[in-house]
Amino acid sequence: MDAHMYAFKRSVLQDVLDRKDAFQSLKQDVLPYLVRSQLQSEALPKGAPLVEENGNEKVSTQNNQAMVSQILANASTPSFHESYELGPNGSASVRRTHKCGAYIASNSKYCVRLNSIQAFMDINRDVIGEANHLSGYSFSAHNNIIHPSAELGSKTTVGPHCMLGEGSQMGDKCSVKRSVIGRHCRIGSNVKIVNSVVMNHVTIADGCSIQGSVICSNVQLQERVSLRDCQVGAGFVVTAGSEYKGESLARKEK
């Protein structure tokens, strides 16, 4: 899940608390307010008293537009924040209540919101697709990513846009399609994995069928288990011959 973590100066939080009746959500209310108001600074002659805004007093439109234009013209300079705390020319005072920072990623970076199972599946497919540079590995001649230490049994096929992680082993006559398999997994024979994510240290016994599912780390699937559109929590053991469709399975804590 996206943790939605934000870092605030104490003075900004105090400002938010003073207006708490107007704010219900950090994401929907506070952040838009801070972004809108960060450029509403007032340039004053050196030594002139700072005038605080209230509900009735506003910086004139003309002065405000001039100040914003001047700020935007210099926004790309390395010392932008420092200079505008002192004033645009170092000789004027600027009433600055806060600043909002942002990280601007280059085109080579990868950023996407992860807040659902479907998004998690899509991101894993991206890692073996358009964003394959994130894995550090190159596609093989079969358009997939198989770690050199991984082992494949006889007549086992790993299709295009699949990934098989470090130290993982697969038995005979297995089929993997459009799926990601993590590190140090032990997969038996006659296993089919389609449109799924298998995390690290997972054990899958002979004859299992997994479709559209997420299998978390240290899970054990015994013989002939069938999973379709399921999520299996870390450390869960699925007993032999079980069939599940559209369910979430998790280990009960003692």
C-alpha positions as YAML, in Angstrom:
chain: A
units: angstrom
residues:
- id: 1
  name: MET
  ca: [0.00, 0.00, 0.00]
- id: 2
  name: ASP
  ca: [1.03, 3.58, -0.61]
- id: 3
  name: ALA
  ca: [1.78, 4.87, 2.90]
- id: 4
  name: HIS
  ca: [1.03, 8.51, 1.95]
- id: 5
  name: MET
  ca: [3.86, 9.81, 4.13]
- id: 6
  name: TYR
  ca: [4.48, 13.54, 4.34]
- id: 7
  name: ALA
  ca: [7.12, 15.61, 6.17]
- id: 8
  name: PHE
  ca: [6.12, 18.95, 7.67]
- id: 9
  name: LYS
  ca: [7.88, 21.69, 9.55]
- id: 10
  name: ARG
  ca: [6.37, 22.33, 12.96]
- id: 11
  name: SER
  ca: [5.36, 25.87, 11.96]
- id: 12
  name: VAL
  ca: [3.36, 24.48, 9.02]
- id: 13
  name: LEU
  ca: [1.53, 22.02, 11.25]
- id: 14
  name: GLN
  ca: [0.72, 24.84, 13.65]
- id: 15
  name: ASP
  ca: [-0.78, 26.78, 10.75]
- id: 16
  name: VAL
  ca: [-2.83, 23.73, 9.85]
- id: 17
  name: LEU
  ca: [-4.04, 23.33, 13.44]
- id: 18
  name: ASP
  ca: [-5.09, 26.97, 13.52]
- id: 19
  name: ARG
  ca: [-7.32, 26.25, 10.49]
- id: 20
  name: LYS
  ca: [-8.37, 22.73, 11.51]
- id: 21
  name: ASP
  ca: [-12.07, 23.42, 10.99]
- id: 22
  name: ALA
  ca: [-11.38, 23.95, 7.27]
- id: 23
  name: PHE
  ca: [-9.26, 20.82, 6.81]
- id: 24
  name: GLN
  ca: [-10.52, 17.26, 6.87]
- id: 25
  name: SER
  ca: [-7.81, 15.47, 4.88]
- id: 26
  name: LEU
  ca: [-4.07, 15.95, 4.40]
- id: 27
  name: LYS
  ca: [-4.30, 14.79, 0.80]
- id: 28
  name: GLN
  ca: [-7.51, 16.58, -0.22]
- id: 29
  name: ASP
  ca: [-7.32, 19.76, 1.85]
- id: 30
  name: VAL
  ca: [-3.96, 20.51, 3.48]
- id: 31
  name: LEU
  ca: [-1.61, 19.81, 0.57]
- id: 32
  name: PRO
  ca: [-3.64, 21.79, -1.99]
- id: 33
  name: TYR
  ca: [-3.79, 24.70, 0.46]
- id: 34
  name: LEU
  ca: [-0.02, 24.65, 1.02]
- id: 35
  name: VAL
  ca: [0.72, 24.45, -2.70]
- id: 36
  name: ARG
  ca: [-1.65, 27.34, -3.49]
- id: 37
  name: SER
  ca: [-0.42, 29.59, -0.70]
- id: 38
  name: GLN
  ca: [3.35, 29.03, -0.89]
- id: 39
  name: LEU
  ca: [3.83, 31.69, -3.58]
- id: 40
  name: GLN
  ca: [1.62, 34.27, -1.87]
- id: 41
  name: SER
  ca: [4.54, 36.09, -0.28]
- id: 42
  name: GLU
  ca: [4.85, 39.80, 0.22]
- id: 43
  name: ALA
  ca: [7.99, 41.70, -0.75]
- id: 44
  name: LEU
  ca: [8.64, 44.60, 1.57]
- id: 45
  name: PRO
  ca: [11.34, 47.30, 1.70]
- id: 46
  name: LYS
  ca: [14.23, 46.45, 3.97]
- id: 47
  name: GLY
  ca: [13.33, 47.27, 7.57]
- id: 48
  name: ALA
  ca: [9.60, 47.58, 6.91]
- id: 49
  name: PRO
  ca: [7.36, 45.64, 9.29]
- id: 50
  name: LEU
  ca: [5.84, 42.41, 8.06]
- id: 51
  name: VAL
  ca: [2.08, 42.49, 7.67]
- id: 52
  name: GLU
  ca: [0.24, 39.25, 8.28]
- id: 53
  name: GLU
  ca: [-2.72, 38.31, 6.12]
- id: 54
  name: ASN
  ca: [-6.11, 37.75, 7.66]
- id: 55
  name: GLY
  ca: [-9.54, 37.14, 6.28]
- id: 56
  name: ASN
  ca: [-9.93, 40.78, 5.12]
- id: 57
  name: GLU
  ca: [-6.38, 41.86, 4.20]
- id: 58
  name: LYS
  ca: [-4.83, 40.57, 0.99]
- id: 59
  name: VAL
  ca: [-1.72, 41.46, -0.95]
- id: 60
  name: SER
  ca: [-2.75, 43.56, -3.93]
- id: 61
  name: THR
  ca: [-3.26, 41.64, -7.13]
- id: 62
  name: GLN
  ca: [-0.65, 43.65, -8.96]
- id: 63
  name: ASN
  ca: [2.07, 43.16, -6.33]
- id: 64
  name: ASN
  ca: [1.20, 39.52, -5.95]
- id: 65
  name: GLN
  ca: [1.41, 38.84, -9.68]
- id: 66
  name: ALA
  ca: [4.72, 40.65, -9.93]
- id: 67
  name: MET
  ca: [6.12, 38.68, -7.02]
- id: 68
  name: VAL
  ca: [4.93, 35.36, -8.44]
- id: 69
  name: SER
  ca: [6.43, 36.18, -11.85]
- id: 70
  name: GLN
  ca: [9.75, 37.05, -10.24]
- id: 71
  name: ILE
  ca: [9.74, 33.88, -8.18]
- id: 72
  name: LEU
  ca: [8.92, 31.65, -11.15]
- id: 73
  name: ALA
  ca: [11.63, 33.30, -13.24]
- id: 74
  name: ASN
  ca: [14.23, 32.27, -10.65]
- id: 75
  name: ALA
  ca: [12.69, 28.97, -9.52]
- id: 76
  name: SER
  ca: [15.31, 26.84, -11.29]
- id: 77
  name: THR
  ca: [18.31, 28.44, -9.60]
- id: 78
  name: PRO
  ca: [20.12, 26.25, -7.02]
- id: 79
  name: SER
  ca: [19.75, 28.87, -4.27]
- id: 80
  name: PHE
  ca: [16.08, 29.56, -5.00]
- id: 81
  name: HIS
  ca: [14.72, 28.84, -1.52]
- id: 82
  name: GLU
  ca: [17.52, 30.62, 0.32]
- id: 83
  name: SER
  ca: [17.33, 33.78, -1.80]
- id: 84
  name: TYR
  ca: [13.58, 34.10, -1.43]
- id: 85
  name: GLU
  ca: [13.71, 33.86, 2.33]
- id: 86
  name: LEU
  ca: [15.93, 36.98, 2.29]
- id: 87
  name: GLY
  ca: [14.23, 38.57, -0.68]
- id: 88
  name: PRO
  ca: [14.73, 38.36, -4.45]
- id: 89
  name: ASN
  ca: [17.66, 40.80, -4.43]
- id: 90
  name: GLY
  ca: [18.93, 40.19, -0.91]
- id: 91
  name: SER
  ca: [17.78, 43.65, 0.24]
- id: 92
  name: ALA
  ca: [14.10, 43.08, 0.82]
- id: 93
  name: SER
  ca: [12.28, 41.05, 3.42]
- id: 94
  name: VAL
  ca: [9.87, 38.41, 2.27]
- id: 95
  name: ARG
  ca: [7.12, 37.06, 4.45]
- id: 96
  name: ARG
  ca: [7.43, 33.34, 3.83]
- id: 97
  name: THR
  ca: [5.20, 30.97, 5.77]
- id: 98
  name: HIS
  ca: [6.22, 27.73, 4.09]
- id: 99
  name: LYS
  ca: [7.70, 26.03, 1.03]
- id: 100
  name: CYS
  ca: [6.59, 22.87, -0.76]
- id: 101
  name: GLY
  ca: [9.28, 20.55, -2.12]
- id: 102
  name: ALA
  ca: [8.92, 18.06, -4.95]
- id: 103
  name: TYR
  ca: [11.13, 15.42, -6.55]
- id: 104
  name: ILE
  ca: [11.04, 15.62, -10.34]
- id: 105
  name: ALA
  ca: [12.00, 12.27, -11.80]
- id: 106
  name: SER
  ca: [13.74, 11.81, -15.11]
- id: 107
  name: ASN
  ca: [12.19, 9.78, -17.90]
- id: 108
  name: SER
  ca: [14.29, 6.76, -16.89]
- id: 109
  name: LYS
  ca: [12.61, 6.56, -13.46]
- id: 110
  name: TYR
  ca: [9.55, 4.47, -12.70]
- id: 111
  name: CYS
  ca: [6.69, 5.74, -10.55]
- id: 112
  name: VAL
  ca: [3.18, 4.37, -10.18]
- id: 113
  name: ARG
  ca: [0.55, 4.30, -7.44]
- id: 114
  name: LEU
  ca: [0.31, 0.94, -5.68]
- id: 115
  name: ASN
  ca: [-2.97, 0.71, -3.78]
- id: 116
  name: SER
  ca: [-4.68, -2.45, -5.02]
- id: 117
  name: ILE
  ca: [-3.96, -6.09, -5.85]
- id: 118
  name: GLN
  ca: [-4.51, -5.36, -9.53]
- id: 119
  name: ALA
  ca: [-1.98, -2.50, -9.43]
- id: 120
  name: PHE
  ca: [0.51, -4.83, -7.72]
- id: 121
  name: MET
  ca: [0.06, -7.39, -10.51]
- id: 122
  name: ASP
  ca: [0.46, -4.71, -13.19]
- id: 123
  name: ILE
  ca: [3.65, -3.38, -11.61]
- id: 124
  name: ASN
  ca: [5.21, -6.83, -11.53]
- id: 125
  name: ARG
  ca: [4.38, -7.27, -15.20]
- id: 126
  name: ASP
  ca: [5.99, -3.89, -15.90]
- id: 127
  name: VAL
  ca: [9.20, -5.14, -14.30]
- id: 128
  name: ILE
  ca: [9.34, -7.87, -16.91]
- id: 129
  name: GLY
  ca: [8.11, -5.53, -19.62]
- id: 130
  name: GLU
  ca: [8.67, -1.86, -20.30]
- id: 131
  name: ALA
  ca: [10.41, -1.28, -16.94]
- id: 132
  name: ASN
  ca: [12.67, -4.34, -17.09]
- id: 133
  name: HIS
  ca: [15.71, -2.12, -16.39]
- id: 134
  name: LEU
  ca: [14.59, -2.05, -12.73]
- id: 135
  name: SER
  ca: [15.52, -5.72, -12.28]
- id: 136
  name: GLY
  ca: [19.10, -5.22, -13.46]
- id: 137
  name: TYR
  ca: [18.76, -8.19, -15.81]
- id: 138
  name: SER
  ca: [18.46, -8.40, -19.57]
- id: 139
  name: PHE
  ca: [15.87, -10.29, -21.55]
- id: 140
  name: SER
  ca: [16.91, -13.68, -22.87]
- id: 141
  name: ALA
  ca: [16.44, -14.83, -26.44]
- id: 142
  name: HIS
  ca: [12.96, -16.00, -25.37]
- id: 143
  name: ASN
  ca: [12.01, -12.46, -24.22]
- id: 144
  name: ASN
  ca: [11.98, -13.40, -20.53]
- id: 145
  name: ILE
  ca: [14.26, -12.94, -17.51]
- id: 146
  name: ILE
  ca: [15.77, -16.08, -15.96]
- id: 147
  name: HIS
  ca: [18.51, -15.73, -13.35]
- id: 148
  name: PRO
  ca: [21.66, -17.70, -14.25]
- id: 149
  name: SER
  ca: [21.42, -19.66, -10.99]
- id: 150
  name: ALA
  ca: [17.83, -20.79, -11.62]
- id: 151
  name: GLU
  ca: [17.25, -24.43, -12.63]
- id: 152
  name: LEU
  ca: [14.63, -25.74, -15.06]
- id: 153
  name: GLY
  ca: [13.51, -29.36, -15.31]
- id: 154
  name: SER
  ca: [12.95, -31.38, -18.45]
- id: 155
  name: LYS
  ca: [10.25, -30.04, -20.80]
- id: 156
  name: THR
  ca: [9.60, -27.05, -18.55]
- id: 157
  name: THR
  ca: [8.75, -23.82, -20.38]
- id: 158
  name: VAL
  ca: [8.99, -20.23, -19.14]
- id: 159
  name: GLY
  ca: [7.13, -18.04, -21.59]
- id: 160
  name: PRO
  ca: [7.73, -14.48, -22.76]
- id: 161
  name: HIS
  ca: [7.35, -11.67, -20.21]
- id: 162
  name: CYS
  ca: [8.11, -13.95, -17.28]
- id: 163
  name: MET
  ca: [10.78, -13.72, -14.58]
- id: 164
  name: LEU
  ca: [12.42, -16.51, -12.59]
- id: 165
  name: GLY
  ca: [14.46, -15.31, -9.63]
- id: 166
  name: GLU
  ca: [17.83, -16.22, -8.18]
- id: 167
  name: GLY
  ca: [18.28, -19.78, -6.94]
- id: 168
  name: SER
  ca: [14.75, -20.94, -7.83]
- id: 169
  name: GLN
  ca: [14.21, -24.48, -9.04]
- id: 170
  name: MET
  ca: [11.45, -25.94, -11.22]
- id: 171
  name: GLY
  ca: [10.70, -29.62, -11.84]
- id: 172
  name: ASP
  ca: [9.73, -31.37, -15.05]
- id: 173
  name: LYS
  ca: [6.89, -30.46, -17.41]
- id: 174
  name: CYS
  ca: [6.07, -27.11, -15.76]
- id: 175
  name: SER
  ca: [4.53, -24.13, -17.56]
- id: 176
  name: VAL
  ca: [4.94, -20.47, -16.59]
- id: 177
  name: LYS
  ca: [3.10, -17.73, -18.50]
- id: 178
  name: ARG
  ca: [3.06, -13.96, -17.84]
- id: 179
  name: SER
  ca: [4.21, -14.46, -14.25]
- id: 180
  name: VAL
  ca: [6.94, -13.40, -11.83]
- id: 181
  name: ILE
  ca: [8.61, -15.99, -9.59]
- id: 182
  name: GLY
  ca: [10.88, -14.75, -6.81]
- id: 183
  name: ARG
  ca: [14.12, -16.01, -5.27]
- id: 184
  name: HIS
  ca: [14.85, -19.48, -3.88]
- id: 185
  name: CYS
  ca: [11.48, -21.02, -4.72]
- id: 186
  name: ARG
  ca: [11.07, -24.78, -4.96]
- id: 187
  name: ILE
  ca: [8.54, -25.82, -7.58]
- id: 188
  name: GLY
  ca: [7.70, -29.45, -8.30]
- id: 189
  name: SER
  ca: [6.69, -31.15, -11.55]
- id: 190
  name: ASN
  ca: [3.57, -30.62, -13.67]
- id: 191
  name: VAL
  ca: [2.93, -27.18, -12.16]
- id: 192
  name: LYS
  ca: [1.12, -24.46, -14.12]
- id: 193
  name: ILE
  ca: [1.53, -20.78, -13.18]
- id: 194
  name: VAL
  ca: [-0.37, -18.17, -15.22]
- id: 195
  name: ASN
  ca: [-0.78, -14.40, -14.67]
- id: 196
  name: SER
  ca: [0.54, -14.69, -11.12]
- id: 197
  name: VAL
  ca: [3.17, -13.38, -8.71]
- id: 198
  name: VAL
  ca: [5.09, -15.87, -6.56]
- id: 199
  name: MET
  ca: [7.30, -14.20, -3.97]
- id: 200
  name: ASN
  ca: [10.47, -15.54, -2.29]
- id: 201
  name: HIS
  ca: [11.09, -18.92, -0.63]
- id: 202
  name: VAL
  ca: [7.78, -20.41, -1.78]
- id: 203
  name: THR
  ca: [7.37, -24.19, -2.04]
- id: 204
  name: ILE
  ca: [4.93, -25.53, -4.63]
- id: 205
  name: ALA
  ca: [4.45, -29.29, -4.79]
- id: 206
  name: ASP
  ca: [3.65, -31.45, -7.82]
- id: 207
  name: GLY
  ca: [0.50, -30.94, -9.86]
- id: 208
  name: CYS
  ca: [-0.47, -27.48, -8.62]
- id: 209
  name: SER
  ca: [-2.31, -24.95, -10.78]
- id: 210
  name: ILE
  ca: [-2.07, -21.19, -10.04]
- id: 211
  name: GLN
  ca: [-3.92, -18.57, -12.07]
- id: 212
  name: GLY
  ca: [-4.27, -14.83, -11.44]
- id: 213
  name: SER
  ca: [-2.98, -15.12, -7.88]
- id: 214
  name: VAL
  ca: [-0.44, -13.56, -5.52]
- id: 215
  name: ILE
  ca: [1.55, -15.99, -3.39]
- id: 216
  name: CYS
  ca: [3.47, -14.29, -0.57]
- id: 217
  name: SER
  ca: [6.85, -15.37, 0.80]
- id: 218
  name: ASN
  ca: [7.38, -18.68, 2.63]
- id: 219
  name: VAL
  ca: [4.04, -20.14, 1.50]
- id: 220
  name: GLN
  ca: [3.76, -23.90, 1.06]
- id: 221
  name: LEU
  ca: [1.37, -25.39, -1.47]
- id: 222
  name: GLN
  ca: [1.01, -29.14, -1.11]
- id: 223
  name: GLU
  ca: [0.23, -31.54, -3.97]
- id: 224
  name: ARG
  ca: [-2.53, -30.79, -6.48]
- id: 225
  name: VAL
  ca: [-3.59, -27.43, -5.05]
- id: 226
  name: SER
  ca: [-5.66, -25.25, -7.40]
- id: 227
  name: LEU
  ca: [-5.77, -21.46, -6.91]
- id: 228
  name: ARG
  ca: [-7.63, -19.00, -9.13]
- id: 229
  name: ASP
  ca: [-7.72, -15.25, -8.41]
- id: 230
  name: CYS
  ca: [-6.48, -15.74, -4.85]
- id: 231
  name: GLN
  ca: [-4.08, -14.03, -2.43]
- id: 232
  name: VAL
  ca: [-2.13, -16.25, -0.06]
- id: 233
  name: GLY
  ca: [-0.54, -14.59, 2.98]
- id: 234
  name: ALA
  ca: [3.06, -15.14, 4.10]
- id: 235
  name: GLY
  ca: [3.79, -18.49, 5.73]
- id: 236
  name: PHE
  ca: [0.40, -20.02, 4.92]
- id: 237
  name: VAL
  ca: [0.20, -23.76, 4.20]
- id: 238
  name: VAL
  ca: [-2.40, -24.91, 1.67]
- id: 239
  name: THR
  ca: [-3.26, -28.57, 2.18]
- id: 240
  name: ALA
  ca: [-3.10, -31.13, -0.61]
- id: 241
  name: GLY
  ca: [-5.99, -31.26, -3.08]
- id: 242
  name: SER
  ca: [-7.50, -27.92, -2.00]
- id: 243
  name: GLU
  ca: [-9.26, -25.71, -4.53]
- id: 244
  name: TYR
  ca: [-9.86, -21.98, -3.98]
- id: 245
  name: LYS
  ca: [-11.32, -19.30, -6.21]
- id: 246
  name: GLY
  ca: [-11.33, -15.58, -5.44]
- id: 247
  name: GLU
  ca: [-10.28, -16.00, -1.81]
- id: 248
  name: SER
  ca: [-7.70, -14.46, 0.53]
- id: 249
  name: LEU
  ca: [-5.88, -17.01, 2.65]
- id: 250
  name: ALA
  ca: [-3.87, -15.96, 5.69]
- id: 251
  name: ARG
  ca: [-2.21, -17.71, 8.60]
- id: 252
  name: LYS
  ca: [-4.01, -17.23, 11.91]
- id: 253
  name: GLU
  ca: [-1.77, -15.72, 14.56]
- id: 254
  name: LYS
  ca: [-1.68, -17.56, 17.88]
...
